[in-house]
Amino acid sequence: MAKFTKDEFIKGLKEMTILEVKELVDAMKEEFGVDPSAVAVAAAPVAGAEAEETSTKTVVLKNAGAAKIAVIKVIRDITGLGLVEAKGIADNGGNIKENIPTDEANEIKAKLEEAGATVELA
């Protein structure tokens, strides 16, 4: 088996998902009997930096407010849902759009708030 350099190992960690890093840590614990948490913690800021660049948001309707009809219209425009489905979200709250770019999420939030809704980005 070829020996990896430290730089190759770190480059490989950067390409892994959080779940893959966790599985690697668990495998190292089992194989070597040591807790390599320091390696996983050191890799976390790198993964966090990449996540910020490609961050996504979910637009969540908390309350439709007094102008529910206007909010329903905006929900329909944004999502393409039918009247019944859009009314259901306006009545009960919930996710309007999931995993969208932050800029788009902010635009949708502004439209809904302009119509009188209370909105949160998650």
DSSP file (Angstrom, degrees, kcal/mol; ACC not computed):
  #  RESIDUE AA STRUCTURE BP1 BP2  ACC     N-H-->O    O-->H-N    N-H-->O    O-->H-N    TCO  KAPPA ALPHA  PHI   PSI    X-CA   Y-CA   Z-CA
    1    1 A M              0   0    0      0, 0.0     2,-0.1     0, 0.0     0, 0.0   0.000 360.0 360.0 360.0 137.1    0.0    0.0    0.0
    2    2 A A        -     0   0    0      1,-0.1     2,-0.4     0, 0.0     0, 0.0  -0.411 360.0-118.8 -72.6 146.1    1.3    3.4   -0.9
    3    3 A K        -     0   0    0     -2,-0.1     2,-0.3     1,-0.0    -1,-0.1  -0.723  24.7-139.0 -87.3 131.8    2.1    5.8    1.9
    4    4 A F        -     0   0    0     -2,-0.4     2,-0.1     4,-0.0    -1,-0.0  -0.683  11.4-132.2 -89.0 142.4    0.1    9.1    1.9
    5    5 A T     >  -     0   0    0     -2,-0.3     4,-2.3     1,-0.1     5,-0.2  -0.477  28.4-107.8 -82.0 165.2    1.8   12.4    2.7
    6    6 A K  H  > S+     0   0    0      1,-0.2     4,-2.6     2,-0.2     5,-0.2   0.909 121.1  51.8 -59.2 -42.7    0.2   14.7    5.2
    7    7 A D  H  > S+     0   0    0      1,-0.2     4,-2.4     2,-0.2    -1,-0.2   0.885 109.3  49.4 -64.2 -39.0   -0.9   17.0    2.3
    8    8 A E  H  > S+     0   0    0      2,-0.2     4,-2.2     1,-0.2    -1,-0.2   0.897 111.4  50.0 -66.1 -39.6   -2.5   14.2    0.4
    9    9 A F  H  X S+     0   0    0     -4,-2.3     4,-2.2     2,-0.2    -2,-0.2   0.932 112.3  46.2 -64.1 -46.4   -4.4   13.1    3.5
   10   10 A I  H  X S+     0   0    0     -4,-2.6     4,-2.2     2,-0.2    -2,-0.2   0.903 110.7  53.0 -64.2 -41.2   -5.6   16.6    4.2
   11   11 A K  H  X S+     0   0    0     -4,-2.4     4,-1.0     1,-0.2    -1,-0.2   0.908 109.7  49.6 -59.7 -41.4   -6.6   17.1    0.5
   12   12 A G  H  < S+     0   0    0     -4,-2.2     4,-0.4     1,-0.2     3,-0.4   0.889 108.6  52.6 -64.0 -39.8   -8.6   13.8    0.8
   13   13 A L  H >< S+     0   0    0     -4,-2.2     3,-1.4     1,-0.2    -2,-0.2   0.888 103.8  57.4 -62.8 -39.2  -10.3   15.0    4.0
   14   14 A K  H 3< S+     0   0    0     -4,-2.2    -1,-0.2     1,-0.3    -2,-0.2   0.810 105.2  51.4 -62.0 -28.7  -11.4   18.2    2.3
   15   15 A E  T 3< S+     0   0    0     -4,-1.0    -1,-0.3    -3,-0.4    -2,-0.2   0.544  95.4  93.7 -85.8  -7.1  -13.2   16.2   -0.4
   16   16 A M  S <  S-     0   0    0     -3,-1.4     2,-0.1    -4,-0.4    -3,-0.0  -0.516  73.6-123.7 -87.6 153.0  -15.1   14.1    2.2
   17   17 A T     >  -     0   0    0     -2,-0.2     4,-2.2     1,-0.1     5,-0.2  -0.420  33.7-103.9 -80.7 167.9  -18.5   14.8    3.5
   18   18 A I  H  > S+     0   0    0      1,-0.2     4,-2.4     2,-0.2     5,-0.2   0.897 123.7  52.8 -60.1 -40.7  -19.1   15.1    7.3
   19   19 A L  H  > S+     0   0    0      1,-0.2     4,-2.5     2,-0.2    -1,-0.2   0.909 108.3  49.9 -62.8 -42.1  -20.6   11.6    7.3
   20   20 A E  H  > S+     0   0    0      2,-0.2     4,-2.1     1,-0.2    -1,-0.2   0.887 110.1  50.5 -64.8 -38.2  -17.5   10.2    5.5
   21   21 A V  H  X S+     0   0    0     -4,-2.2     4,-2.6     2,-0.2    -2,-0.2   0.914 110.0  50.5 -64.4 -42.3  -15.2   11.9    8.0
   22   22 A K  H  X S+     0   0    0     -4,-2.4     4,-2.5     1,-0.2    -2,-0.2   0.921 110.3  49.1 -61.5 -43.4  -17.2   10.4   10.9
   23   23 A E  H  X S+     0   0    0     -4,-2.5     4,-2.3     1,-0.2    -1,-0.2   0.879 110.6  51.4 -63.5 -37.2  -17.0    6.9    9.4
   24   24 A L  H  X S+     0   0    0     -4,-2.1     4,-2.4     2,-0.2    -2,-0.2   0.927 110.0  48.8 -63.3 -45.9  -13.2    7.4    8.9
   25   25 A V  H  X S+     0   0    0     -4,-2.6     4,-2.3     1,-0.2    -2,-0.2   0.921 111.8  49.1 -60.4 -45.0  -12.9    8.4   12.6
   26   26 A D  H  X S+     0   0    0     -4,-2.5     4,-2.2     1,-0.2    -1,-0.2   0.906 111.2  49.6 -62.0 -41.5  -14.9    5.4   13.7
   27   27 A A  H  X S+     0   0    0     -4,-2.3     4,-2.9     1,-0.2    -1,-0.2   0.883 110.2  50.7 -65.3 -38.1  -12.8    3.1   11.5
   28   28 A M  H  X>S+     0   0    0     -4,-2.4     4,-2.6     2,-0.2     6,-0.7   0.883 109.1  51.8 -67.6 -37.8   -9.5    4.6   13.0
   29   29 A K  H  X5S+     0   0    0     -4,-2.3     4,-1.6    -5,-0.2    -2,-0.2   0.936 114.7  42.6 -60.6 -45.8  -10.9    4.0   16.5
   30   30 A E  H  <5S+     0   0    0     -4,-2.2    -2,-0.2     2,-0.2    -1,-0.2   0.915 119.4  42.3 -68.5 -43.8  -11.6    0.4   15.7
   31   31 A E  H  <5S+     0   0    0     -4,-2.9    -2,-0.2    -5,-0.2    -3,-0.2   0.916 131.1  20.1 -71.1 -44.9   -8.4   -0.3   13.8
   32   32 A F  H  <5S-     0   0    0     -4,-2.6    -3,-0.2    -5,-0.2    -2,-0.2   0.555  93.7-125.4-107.7 -10.5   -5.9    1.5   16.0
   33   33 A G  S  <<S+     0   0    0     -4,-1.6     2,-0.3    -5,-0.5    -4,-0.2   0.761  73.4 111.6  71.8  23.2   -7.7    1.7   19.3
   34   34 A V  S    S-     0   0    0     -6,-0.7    -1,-0.3    -5,-0.1    -2,-0.2  -0.883  70.5-121.0-126.4 160.1   -7.2    5.5   19.5
   35   35 A D        -     0   0    0     -2,-0.3     3,-0.5    -3,-0.1     2,-0.2  -0.864  21.3-173.2-102.4 102.8   -9.5    8.5   19.2
   36   36 A P    >>  +     0   0    0      0, 0.0     4,-1.4     0, 0.0     3,-1.3  -0.023  40.6 130.8 -85.5  33.9   -8.4   10.6   16.3
   37   37 A S  H 3>  +     0   0    0      1,-0.3     4,-3.0     2,-0.2     5,-0.2   0.816  64.1  64.6 -57.7 -31.5  -10.9   13.4   17.1
   38   38 A A  H 3> S+     0   0    0     -3,-0.5     4,-2.0     1,-0.2    -1,-0.3   0.874 101.8  49.8 -60.8 -35.7   -8.2   16.0   16.9
   39   39 A V  H <> S+     0   0    0     -3,-1.3     4,-1.7     2,-0.2    -1,-0.2   0.927 112.5  46.3 -67.1 -45.0   -7.9   15.2   13.2
   40   40 A A  H  X S+     0   0    0     -4,-1.4     4,-1.2     1,-0.2    -2,-0.2   0.883 112.8  49.9 -65.7 -38.3  -11.6   15.5   12.7
   41   41 A V  H  < S+     0   0    0     -4,-3.0    -1,-0.2     1,-0.2     3,-0.2   0.889 109.4  51.6 -67.9 -38.7  -11.8   18.7   14.6
   42   42 A A  H  X S+     0   0    0     -4,-2.0     4,-0.5    -5,-0.2    -1,-0.2   0.844 111.0  48.5 -66.4 -32.7   -8.9   20.2   12.6
   43   43 A A  H  X S+     0   0    0     -4,-1.7     4,-2.0     1,-0.2     3,-0.3   0.734  94.6  77.2 -78.7 -22.1  -10.7   19.3    9.4
   44   44 A A  H  X S+     0   0    0     -4,-1.2     4,-2.7     1,-0.2     5,-0.2   0.886  89.1  53.0 -60.1 -43.6  -14.0   20.8   10.5
   45   45 A P  H  > S+     0   0    0      0, 0.0     4,-2.3     0, 0.0    -1,-0.2   0.885 109.0  51.3 -61.2 -35.0  -13.1   24.5    9.9
   46   46 A V  H  X S+     0   0    0     -4,-0.5     4,-1.8    -3,-0.3    -2,-0.2   0.940 112.0  45.6 -64.0 -46.2  -12.0   23.7    6.3
   47   47 A A  H  X S+     0   0    0     -4,-2.0     4,-2.1     1,-0.2    -1,-0.2   0.886 112.0  53.0 -64.1 -38.0  -15.3   21.9    5.7
   48   48 A G  H  X S+     0   0    0     -4,-2.7     4,-1.9     1,-0.2    -1,-0.2   0.876 105.9  53.1 -64.5 -38.1  -17.2   24.8    7.3
   49   49 A A  H  X S+     0   0    0     -4,-2.3     4,-1.3     1,-0.2    -1,-0.2   0.901 110.5  46.9 -64.8 -40.5  -15.4   27.3    5.1
   50   50 A E  H  X S+     0   0    0     -4,-1.8     4,-1.5     1,-0.2    -1,-0.2   0.877 109.2  55.0 -67.9 -36.5  -16.5   25.4    2.0
   51   51 A A  H  < S+     0   0    0     -4,-2.1    -2,-0.2     1,-0.2    -1,-0.2   0.867 103.8  54.9 -65.3 -35.9  -20.1   25.2    3.3
   52   52 A E  H >< S+     0   0    0     -4,-1.9     3,-1.1     1,-0.2    -1,-0.2   0.887 105.7  52.7 -64.5 -37.7  -20.3   29.0    3.7
   53   53 A E  H 3< S+     0   0    0     -4,-1.3    -1,-0.2     1,-0.3    -2,-0.2   0.871 122.0  29.8 -66.0 -36.5  -19.3   29.5    0.1
   54   54 A T  T 3< S+     0   0    0     -4,-1.5    -1,-0.3    47,-0.0    -2,-0.2  -0.081  89.1 155.3-113.3  32.8  -22.1   27.1   -1.1
   55   55 A S    <   -     0   0    0     -3,-1.1    47,-0.8    -5,-0.0     2,-0.3  -0.286  22.3-164.4 -67.9 145.5  -24.6   27.7    1.7
   56   56 A T  E     -A  101   0A   0     45,-0.2     2,-0.3    46,-0.1    43,-0.1  -0.881   1.2-154.1-125.2 159.1  -28.2   27.1    1.1
   57   57 A K  E     -A  100   0A   0     43,-3.0    43,-2.6    -2,-0.3     2,-0.5  -0.877  11.2-136.6-130.2 160.7  -31.2   28.1    3.0
   58   58 A T  E     -     0   0A   0     -2,-0.3    64,-2.9    40,-0.2     2,-0.6  -0.989  19.7-138.0-117.9 128.4  -34.8   27.0    3.5
   59   59 A V  E     -AB  97 121A   0     38,-2.5    37,-3.6    -2,-0.5    38,-0.8  -0.775  23.7-169.4 -88.5 120.2  -37.6   29.6    3.5
   60   60 A V  E     -AB  95 120A   0     60,-3.2    60,-2.6    -2,-0.6     2,-0.6  -0.948  16.2-142.7-117.7 123.7  -40.0   28.8    6.3
   61   61 A L  E     +AB  94 119A   0     33,-3.2    33,-2.1    -2,-0.5    58,-0.2  -0.745  21.4 174.9 -83.1 120.7  -43.4   30.5    6.6
   62   62 A K  E     -     0   0A   0     56,-2.8     2,-0.3    -2,-0.6    57,-0.2   0.834  68.8  -2.0 -92.3 -39.9  -44.1   31.1   10.3
   63   63 A N  E     - B   0 118A   0     55,-1.6    55,-3.4     1,-0.1    -1,-0.3  -0.965  51.3-147.7-156.1 133.3  -47.4   33.1   10.0
   64   64 A A        -     0   0    0     26,-0.6     3,-0.3    -2,-0.3     7,-0.2   0.707  42.3-152.5 -76.6 -19.6  -49.3   34.3    7.0
   65   65 A G        -     0   0    0      1,-0.2     3,-0.3    25,-0.1    -1,-0.2  -0.289  42.2 -46.4  78.9-167.1  -50.5   37.4    8.9
   66   66 A A  S    S+     0   0    0     50,-0.3     2,-1.1     1,-0.2     3,-0.3   0.794 129.9  62.5 -75.2 -29.8  -53.7   39.4    8.3
   67   67 A A     >  +     0   0    0     -3,-0.3     4,-1.8     1,-0.2     3,-0.3  -0.441  61.9 153.9 -95.2  60.8  -53.3   39.5    4.5
   68   68 A K  H  >  +     0   0    0     -2,-1.1     4,-2.6    -3,-0.3    -1,-0.2   0.843  67.2  57.0 -60.9 -36.8  -53.5   35.8    4.0
   69   69 A I  H  > S+     0   0    0     -3,-0.3     4,-2.0     1,-0.2    -1,-0.2   0.911 107.2  48.4 -63.8 -41.7  -54.8   36.0    0.4
   70   70 A A  H  > S+     0   0    0     -3,-0.3     4,-1.9     1,-0.2    -1,-0.2   0.890 112.0  49.9 -63.9 -38.8  -51.9   38.1   -0.7
   71   71 A V  H  X S+     0   0    0     -4,-1.8     4,-2.7    44,-0.3    -2,-0.2   0.898 108.0  53.0 -66.8 -40.9  -49.5   35.6    0.9
   72   72 A I  H  X S+     0   0    0     -4,-2.6     4,-2.5     1,-0.2    -1,-0.2   0.914 108.0  51.4 -60.4 -42.5  -51.2   32.7   -0.8
   73   73 A K  H  X S+     0   0    0     -4,-2.0     4,-2.3     2,-0.2    -1,-0.2   0.910 111.0  47.5 -60.7 -42.5  -50.8   34.5   -4.2
   74   74 A V  H  X S+     0   0    0     -4,-1.9     4,-2.5     2,-0.2     5,-0.2   0.914 110.8  51.6 -66.4 -42.3  -47.0   34.9   -3.4
   75   75 A I  H  X S+     0   0    0     -4,-2.7     4,-2.7     1,-0.2     6,-0.4   0.921 110.7  48.5 -59.6 -43.9  -46.7   31.3   -2.4
   76   76 A R  H  X S+     0   0    0     -4,-2.5     4,-2.4     1,-0.2    -1,-0.2   0.909 111.9  49.2 -63.4 -42.0  -48.3   30.2   -5.6
   77   77 A D  H  < S+     0   0    0     -4,-2.3    -2,-0.2    -5,-0.2    -1,-0.2   0.905 116.6  42.0 -63.0 -41.6  -46.1   32.4   -7.7
   78   78 A I  H  < S+     0   0    0     -4,-2.5    -2,-0.2    -5,-0.1    -1,-0.2   0.908 128.9  25.0 -73.3 -43.3  -42.9   31.2   -6.0
   79   79 A T  H  < S-     0   0    0     -4,-2.7    -3,-0.2    -5,-0.2    -2,-0.2   0.717  90.0-129.4 -99.8 -24.0  -43.7   27.5   -5.8
   80   80 A G     <  +     0   0    0     -4,-2.4    -4,-0.2    -5,-0.4    -3,-0.1   0.612  56.2 151.2  79.5  11.3  -46.1   26.8   -8.6
   81   81 A L        -     0   0    0     -6,-0.4    -1,-0.2     1,-0.1    -2,-0.1  -0.275  48.2-103.9 -71.8 161.3  -48.5   25.1   -6.2
   82   82 A G     >  -     0   0    0     -3,-0.1     4,-2.5     1,-0.1     5,-0.2  -0.253  37.3 -97.4 -76.2 172.6  -52.2   24.9   -6.6
   83   83 A L  H  > S+     0   0    0      1,-0.2     4,-2.5     2,-0.2     5,-0.2   0.900 121.7  49.2 -60.2 -45.0  -54.6   27.1   -4.6
   84   84 A V  H  > S+     0   0    0      2,-0.2     4,-2.1     1,-0.2    -1,-0.2   0.924 113.6  45.6 -64.5 -45.2  -55.4   24.3   -2.0
   85   85 A E  H  > S+     0   0    0      2,-0.2     4,-1.8     1,-0.2    -1,-0.2   0.917 114.3  48.1 -65.2 -43.6  -51.7   23.5   -1.4
   86   86 A A  H  X S+     0   0    0     -4,-2.5     4,-2.3     1,-0.2    -2,-0.2   0.890 111.5  50.7 -64.3 -39.5  -50.7   27.1   -1.1
   87   87 A K  H  X S+     0   0    0     -4,-2.5     4,-2.8    -5,-0.2     5,-0.2   0.890 106.6  55.8 -64.5 -38.6  -53.6   27.8    1.3
   88   88 A G  H  X S+     0   0    0     -4,-2.1     4,-2.3     2,-0.2     5,-0.2   0.899 109.5  45.2 -60.4 -41.6  -52.5   24.8    3.4
   89   89 A I  H  X S+     0   0    0     -4,-1.8     4,-2.8     2,-0.2    -1,-0.2   0.913 113.3  50.4 -67.9 -41.8  -49.0   26.3    3.8
   90   90 A A  H  < S+     0   0    0     -4,-2.3   -26,-0.6     1,-0.2    -2,-0.2   0.889 115.4  43.4 -63.5 -38.3  -50.5   29.7    4.5
   91   91 A D  H  < S+     0   0    0     -4,-2.8    -2,-0.2    -5,-0.1    -1,-0.2   0.902 130.1  22.7 -72.1 -42.0  -52.8   28.3    7.2
   92   92 A N  H  < S-     0   0    0     -4,-2.3    -2,-0.2    -5,-0.2    -3,-0.2   0.550  99.1-131.6-106.5 -10.7  -50.4   25.9    8.8
   93   93 A G     <  +     0   0    0     -4,-2.8     2,-0.3    -5,-0.2    -1,-0.2  -0.142  42.6 136.9  77.1 175.6  -46.9   27.4    8.0
   94   94 A G  E     -A   61   0A   0    -33,-2.1   -33,-3.2    -4,-0.1     2,-0.3  -0.825  53.8 -26.0 138.4-176.6  -44.1   25.3    6.7
   95   95 A N  E     -A   60   0A   0     -2,-0.3   -35,-0.3   -35,-0.2     3,-0.1  -0.517  39.0-178.2 -74.5 129.6  -41.3   25.2    4.2
   96   96 A I  E    S-     0   0A   0    -37,-3.6     2,-0.3     1,-0.4    -1,-0.2   0.890  76.1  -4.4 -88.5 -52.6  -41.9   27.3    1.1
   97   97 A K  E    S-A   59   0A   0    -38,-0.8   -38,-2.5     3,-0.0    -1,-0.4  -0.995  71.1-149.1-142.7 142.7  -38.6   26.3   -0.7
   98   98 A E  E     +     0   0A   0     -2,-0.3   -40,-0.2   -40,-0.2   -41,-0.0  -0.857  66.9   4.3-117.0 148.5  -35.7   24.2    0.5
   99   99 A N  E    S+     0   0A   0     -2,-0.3    -1,-0.2     1,-0.2   -41,-0.2   0.897  83.0 147.3  50.9  54.5  -32.0   24.2   -0.1
  100  100 A I  E     -A   57   0A   0    -43,-2.6   -43,-3.0    -3,-0.2    -1,-0.2  -0.811  56.5 -82.1-113.8 158.4  -31.9   27.3   -2.3
  101  101 A P  E  >  -A   56   0A   0      0, 0.0     4,-2.4     0, 0.0   -45,-0.2  -0.218  40.5-116.0 -57.8 149.7  -29.1   29.8   -2.6
  102  102 A T  H  > S+     0   0    0    -47,-0.8     4,-2.5     1,-0.2     5,-0.2   0.866 113.4  54.3 -57.1 -41.0  -29.0   32.5    0.1
  103  103 A D  H  > S+     0   0    0      1,-0.2     4,-1.9     2,-0.2    -1,-0.2   0.932 110.6  45.4 -60.9 -46.1  -29.7   35.3   -2.3
  104  104 A E  H  > S+     0   0    0      1,-0.2     4,-2.4     2,-0.2    -1,-0.2   0.896 111.6  53.3 -64.2 -39.6  -32.8   33.6   -3.7
  105  105 A A  H  X S+     0   0    0     -4,-2.4     4,-2.5     1,-0.2    -2,-0.2   0.902 108.4  49.8 -62.1 -41.5  -34.0   32.8   -0.2
  106  106 A N  H  X S+     0   0    0     -4,-2.5     4,-2.2     2,-0.2    -1,-0.2   0.877 110.0  50.9 -65.5 -37.5  -33.6   36.5    0.8
  107  107 A E  H  X S+     0   0    0     -4,-1.9     4,-2.2     2,-0.2    -2,-0.2   0.926 112.1  46.4 -65.2 -44.5  -35.6   37.6   -2.2
  108  108 A I  H  X S+     0   0    0     -4,-2.4     4,-2.4     1,-0.2     5,-0.2   0.909 111.2  52.4 -64.3 -41.8  -38.4   35.2   -1.4
  109  109 A K  H  X S+     0   0    0     -4,-2.5     4,-2.6     1,-0.2     5,-0.2   0.920 108.9  50.2 -59.6 -44.2  -38.4   36.2    2.2
  110  110 A A  H  X S+     0   0    0     -4,-2.2     4,-2.3     2,-0.2    -1,-0.2   0.907 110.2  49.9 -62.2 -42.6  -38.7   39.9    1.1
  111  111 A K  H  X S+     0   0    0     -4,-2.2     4,-1.4     2,-0.2    -1,-0.2   0.926 113.4  45.6 -61.8 -45.2  -41.7   39.1   -1.2
  112  112 A L  H  <>S+     0   0    0     -4,-2.4     5,-2.5     1,-0.2     4,-0.4   0.897 113.3  49.0 -67.3 -39.9  -43.5   37.2    1.5
  113  113 A E  H ><5S+     0   0    0     -4,-2.6     3,-1.0     1,-0.2    -1,-0.2   0.865 107.1  56.0 -67.8 -34.6  -42.8   39.8    4.2
  114  114 A E  H 3<5S+     0   0    0     -4,-2.3    -1,-0.2     1,-0.3    -2,-0.2   0.845 105.5  52.5 -63.2 -33.2  -44.0   42.6    1.8
  115  115 A A  T 3<5S-     0   0    0     -4,-1.4   -44,-0.3    -5,-0.2    -1,-0.3   0.574 130.7 -97.1 -78.8  -9.5  -47.3   40.6    1.5
  116  116 A G  T < 5S+     0   0    0     -3,-1.0   -50,-0.3    -4,-0.4    -3,-0.2   0.504  77.9 134.9 110.5   7.0  -47.6   40.6    5.3
  117  117 A A      < -     0   0    0     -5,-2.5     2,-0.6    -6,-0.1    -1,-0.3  -0.451  54.2-127.0 -87.4 159.7  -46.1   37.2    6.3
  118  118 A T  E     -B   63   0A   0    -55,-3.4   -56,-2.8    -2,-0.1   -55,-1.6  -0.945  38.0-178.3-102.5 122.0  -43.7   36.3    9.0
  119  119 A V  E     -B   61   0A   0     -2,-0.6     2,-0.4   -58,-0.2   -58,-0.2  -0.906  15.7-165.7-128.2 149.1  -40.8   34.3    7.5
  120  120 A E  E     -B   60   0A   0    -60,-2.6   -60,-3.2    -2,-0.3     2,-0.5  -0.982  15.5-138.9-132.1 143.9  -37.7   32.7    8.8
  121  121 A L  E      B   59   0A   0     -2,-0.4   -62,-0.2   -62,-0.2   -19,-0.0  -0.905 360.0 360.0-102.3 128.4  -34.6   31.4    6.9
  122  122 A A              0   0    0    -64,-2.9   -63,-0.1    -2,-0.5    -1,-0.1   0.376 360.0 360.0-114.4 360.0  -33.3   28.1    8.2
